[in-house]
Amino acid sequence: MTNFYFNDDPTQLPEYSESCHPVQIFNTHPYDSSKHSRASGSLLKRVRELGISVDAKAIDLITIATAVTAAETFERRMDAADAWSRTMHLHIPVANDEVWSKLSGRLSSILNFLTGDQWQFTFSKTSFQMPAPITSKKSKARLSSLKGLNSVCLFSGGLDSAVGAIDILNGRSSYKPLLLSHAYRGDGVKQSDIKKLLKAAYGELSYSISPRLMTRLKGKTDVTMRGRSFNFLAMAVLGISAIRNANSDNSISTILVPENGYISINPPLTRRRIGSHSTRTTHPYFLNSLEELLDDAGLHVKFVNPYQFKTKGEMLSECVDQESISKAIPLSVSCSHWHRKHMQCGHCLPCVIRRSSIHHAGFTKDAKYVNQNLQFVNKEKDTRDDLQAIQTAIIRQSNVKDYKSWIRQSGPLPKNQATRDQLESTIKRGLKEVEAFLKASEIL
């Protein structure tokens, strides 16, 4: 087990050892890369530039998310006993240490479900001073842009988030959102290009936690990032805090999470993919559990996925502005391997679902893929794993009448029977979209 210690003040961090990893957070003190790793160096500046105070509880949450993202990046899965599930103990200073200490067991359980790892938390009282807003022309403009907003919408640069933003801002909607982006290297340009297609006013907040290893450990990082949605949602909660304070309205609570219903449930394609090998970043159980935990932490928000019962193809074909979404398709990114080569692979599960949805909706212009020809992929041992798993799932499920036992393998489902029936129908339709695309590609 690795103990990760976090603090903004490097004098409060222990020395590095094989079982002790010190990480400096934020930019309140000089950073020495020979002694500590680092995360969220520029995050507080982004928050201060909003021109409005945010609640200490929201800063606590993003501190925790920073710690989780850093630990998940610095602890490689290949070094775990089973080459997958890691055991990590995070020591985090927060303002409301008593509250978070009471919630630590539930937080661990939620993150265990999300990432497939074993998490432990110890919270202590922070000496960190909450960041004061910057007073400048830029921050005044940012504050002005928050006035009148009533929600936060996650905006990743992916195809689902593009549909969500276009539906809200190019159609008739009661939502006036703050678009929240995470600025991975290469994502910013994609996000900016899609934003040019939006036709109504919105707020913007782009941030980066950017974990950085100390010099002696360079290159030893993990890229699976199963906990990335916790990071994203924590920052969205901070956005809600800013909007509430800017509008003097504590009733504002909606965080929109645009994600097609198939990938939200993401049932395991084969038996060996049961568990964290099938991502759960927007699974209803995760979102509901996190929402309840945040409510008990005094952070009252509501996660809403408007597309929970829509396939990706249905999202595209039913988008309110077909001209804009047709332009957004080649600009968007869906690939799980994008950050390795900055080009979509074309054969991972998200890529296949993306390509199937575009085929379903009848669009002809798409982004470029490393592997455009799936027949070639299907013959290559090093690239065909996801594609063959998808084929296996299609064949197996074609002989099964009850999908519920299958989709339950990805996590507990809502108790409401009507909701379960809708989820089952969505999974069936989503798999049919993929089947139709693979037949058209002469794979099935």
C-alpha positions, -999 to +999 in steps of 0.1 A: +000+000+000+012+035-009+006+064+015+001+097-003+005+128+017-009+161+003-003+197+014+000+231-002+029+238+022+060+217+013+074+220+048+045+200+061+052+170+037+073+139+047+102+127+027+097+103-002+101+066+002+088+035-016+057+035+006+054+073+012+047+097-017+045+134-008+026+157-032+024+195-031-009+209-042-018+244-055+007+272-060+009+289-026+046+281-020+076+275-042+079+240-056+110+218-055+106+189-080+135+170-065+116+165-032+079+162-041+054+155-068+028+182-076-008+186-087-032+215-094-005+241-096-026+266-116-060+256-104-065+282-077-056+310-101-085+299-124-108+299-094-097+333-082-101+347-118-139+340-115-140+372-095-163+357-068-157+338-036-164+300-035-174+281-004-148+263+016-167+231+013-163+233-025-126+239-021-124+209+002-140+187-025-116+199-053-087+193-029-099+157-024-104+153-062-069+167-068-055+141-044-074+113-060-064+122-095-027+126-085-026+093-067-044+075-095-018+090-119+013+083-098+004+047-087+007+024-117-017-005-121+010-027-135+027-025-101-003-038-082-003-074-070-029-084-096-016-058-122-049-039-118-063-031-084-042-007-063-043+000-026-038+037-017-041+056+015-045+094+010-037+119+038-055+151+029-058+184+049-093+201+045-112+229+062-141+206+073-120+177+085-147+164+110-173+162+082-151+144+058-137+121+084-173+109+091-179+105+053-145+088+046-159+052+045-186+061+020-162+081-001-139+050-002-168+028-012-178+051-040-143+054-054-137+016-051-168+011-073-157+038-098-120+028-102-117-009-090-091+002-065-090+001-027-090+037-013-085+048+023-086+084+035-073+103+066-084+139+069-067+166+090-073+203+096-058+225+069-039+257+076-046+267+040-062+301+035-092+301+012-083+320-021-096+355-024-111+366-057-088+386-081-099+421-088-091+430-124-109+438-157-106+401-166-121+389-134-149+415-135-158+402-170-157+366-157-180+376-128-204+394-152-205+362-173-217+342-143-248+365-138-280+349-150-266+313-152-285+286-135-266+253-141-233+237-149-228+215-180-198+192-184-181+200-217-153+176-225-149+181-263-165+147-268-194+140-291-220+135-264-210+168-247-212+185-281-248+172-285-256+184-250-242+219-255-259+223-289-292+210-276-291+235-247-277+265-265-290+261-300-325+250-290-351+260-265-340+253-230-345+267-195-309+259-188-283+287-189-251+268-182-216+273-172-196+251-196-170+232-176-140+219-194-108+200-184-079+213-203-059+182-212-031+189-237-047+191-271-083+192-259-085+230-256-085+235-294-112+209-299-134+224-273-129+260-287-138+248-322-170+232-310-179+263-289-179+284-321-210+264-332-230+275-301-256+302-306-265+315-272-246+330-243-229+308-217-203+309-190-169+291-193-145+276-168-116+254-180-092+239-155-064+214-152-051+193-122-020+183-143-003+158-119+035+161-122+059+135-109+090+145-090+122+143-110+134+109-098+102+092-109+098+108-143+078+086-168+063+063-142+027+072-145-006+054-151-030+064-179-062+044-171-078+073-153-109+054-141-116+082-115-116+111-140-154+117-137-150+123-099-124+150-108-148+165-134-179+165-111-159+179-081-150+209-103-186+212-114-197+215-078-172+243-074-188+259-104-222+257-088-208+274-057-195+303-079-228+306-097-248+306-065-227+334-050-226+354-082-264+353-084-272+353-046-293+322-053-287+290-032-314+271-050-291+267-081-281+230-081-282+214-115-251+197-130-258+184-165-238+153-174-245+146-212-237+109-218-255+083-239-273+056-219-254+027-234-220+039-223-234+052-190-243+016-181-215+001-201-223-036-195-193-059-197-188-072-232-173-105-219-170-122-185-134-112-180-144-075-184-167-076-154-156-050-129-134-019-135-124-032-169-157-017-179-156+020-170-184+034-147-177+071-150-214+081-153-231+050-141-264+059-123-253+041-091-221+062-090-238+095-097-266+088-072-242+076-045-220+107-050-250+130-049-261+116-016-226+119-001-223+155-012-257+163+002-245+150+036-213+171+032-235+202+028-229+205-010-264+202-023-263+195-061-284+175-085-267+154-113-289+152-144-281+131-174-307+142-201-297+113-223-298+084-198-324+066-220-309+076-254-284+057-275-255+077-290-271+073-324-304+087-311-286+116-295-271+125-329-302+119-350-324+139-326-301+168-319-320+201-323-295+216-347-284+191-373-262+215-392-242+224-361-238+188-349-227+177-384-199+203-381-191+192-345-187+155-354-153+157-370-141+182-343-150+160-314-131+132-296-145+099-282-114+076-282-101+061-250-066+063-264-067+099-277-042+113-252-015+088-263-013+098-300-037+127-303-056+108-329-086+085-324-077+048-328-110+038-345-112+004-329-116+008-291-151+004-276-158+042-275-146+046-311-168+017-323-199+031-305-191+065-319-187+052-355-219+031-351-239+062-339-227+083-369-237+054-392-271+052-375-277+090-378-267+090-415-238+114-412-209+109-437-182+133-424-162+121-394-128+126-378-098+106-390-089+073-373-056+055-370-074+024-381-102+032-405-106-003-419-121-026-392-116-057-413-079-051-411-082-045-373-101-078-369-071-097-383-045-080-361-038-097-327-026-064-311-057-043-319-087-066-323-094-073-286-123-047-282-137-055-316-139-092-309-153-086-274-181-065-291-188-093-316-190-118-287-215-097-268-237-092-299-238-130-306-243-139-269-271-113-263-289-123-295-298-155-278-308-139-245-343-125-238-336-109-204-309-082-206-313-073-169-289-098-155-263-087-180-266-050-173-266-056-136-231-069-139-219-033-144-234-022-111-266-019-090-295-005-110-323+020-097-350+002-078-378+017-099-390-010-123-400+014-151-365+029-150-349-005-152-371-013-182-360+019-199-324+011-193-328-024-207-344-010-238-316+015-242-289-012-240-307-033-266-310-004-290-274+006-285-261-029-292-283-030-323-267+002-336-233-014-332-245-046-349-258-027-379-225-008-383-204-039-380-226-057-406-222-026-429-185-029-423-186-066-432-174-076-398-205-096-388 
